[in-house]
Amino acid sequence: MPHRTLRGLRRALGLSLALAAATLITTVALPSGHTTSGSKPTAAAVQLTAKSTAAKAPLPIGIAYGDTLTWDNQQQITKALNIATTVGATWIRADLSWYDIQPDRANSYDWQRFDHVVAAARAHHLTVLPVIAYTPPWARTAGCTVPTCAPADPTTFAAFAAAAAKRYAPQGIHTWEVWNEENLGFWKPAPNPSAYATLLRQTSAALHAADPTARVVLGGLAATNTGPGRISPTDFLSAVAKTGALRAVNAVGYHPYTYPYLASTHSAWGTSWEKIDRSRVSLHSVLVGNGFPHLPIWVTEFGAPTGGPGTASDGSPKTITPSTTHVTEGR
């Protein structure tokens, strides 16, 4: 079944999450408006603060669930969202997988499972950030055999996004993240900023045609270095910016995983979090250099594994060794 293939891939890459499972705790730091141009962590290293907000008020946080909630039963969804509200989350981020909704053909939709997630989120007063991504077999490029294949035709993907907006905008969903870690292995056969920019522009136009109040987030960029099969977030963002596609978005998504280091770590090399706006070449510097100094950066994934075969670290340098595989809250 499609969800099992995708869930297996996401778990293998350490990005799938159910908070109750306590294998990976992922937070989503999301601004309530469009005013931030870059963000820095609080002492808790979870929430962000808006540089342009005089009061430096903490920004809302959420929990990223990947493609797990969609396949949970009602009791499991309720339990997960109860935990989300208990820890103070006001948003949830969940895959609205094209593969899940239209697995077999273009004229057939199966919204039922995501409908359950949306209804449960509304009952818990949680805002949903859907991640629109992942291609069903009938819509992939020839020879590509996994859900992370780029769509053969971006207009077909955009049509799916429009159908989603028409269905869920009346239920309070107006913010959409377009794809996930497209600069890494989640865009097959290889990351392609130009192809992604085309998809982004067409999808944004389709979303706004269906819902004029829609807000669009560039798919969360993975914190990585440029190399075979991967493009650093700054290189990728720069390439997309040069196509003009950033005019189609309200924010840039980013996944600045730093573990076993803390987000608040000050380093000589530049942690993934520092590369938001503190390093010499940062996401913010790329935005400034390309004429988008006020485009917000949204942290749509961040967290750390809480279990593993090696040693645990509390984030302090003395506890980080080559055998460190997870983190602990103890100090």
Secondary structure, DSSP 4 states (H G I P E B T S, - for coil): -HHHHHHHHHHHTT----GGG-SEEEEEE--SSS--S-EEE-TTSSSEEETT-TT-PBPPEEEEEETSGGGS-HHHHHHHHHHHHHTT--EEEEEEEHHHHSSS-TT----HHHHHHHHHHHHTT-EEEEEEE---GGGBPTT--STTBPBS-HHHHHHHHHHHHHHHGGGT--EEEEEE-TTTTTSBSS--HHHHHHHHHHHHHHHHHH-TT-EEEEEEEE---SBTTB--HHHHHHHHHHTTGGGG-SEEEEE---TTS-TT---SS--TTGGGTTSSS-HHHHHHHTT-TT--EEE---EEES--SSEEE-SSGGG--TTEEEE-S--
